[in-house]
């Protein structure tokens, strides 16, 4: 049974297989974190949870399309916040 993206003609079967493979690779490398510190620097308070997870995980890069996160200019820890488009160009 094809997924909606494939059924709607948005991606072909080969692209679907590559997408599933990429997601599987990502999931096998993911780790669960339990944020302990409370960073509060984002203008959208709900997004601070994401920053706290990045801090607890020791993340180097946060890839997001969220404008509130992308417009942060200073953090109390080392984290590069970029768009998916910027990430592809790295």
Buried (B, 14 or more C-beta within 10 A) or exposed (E): EEEEEBEEEEBEEEEBEEBEEEEEEEEEEEEEBEBEEEBEEBEEEEBBEBBBBBBBBEBEEBBBEBEBBEEBEEBEEEBEBBBEEEEEEE
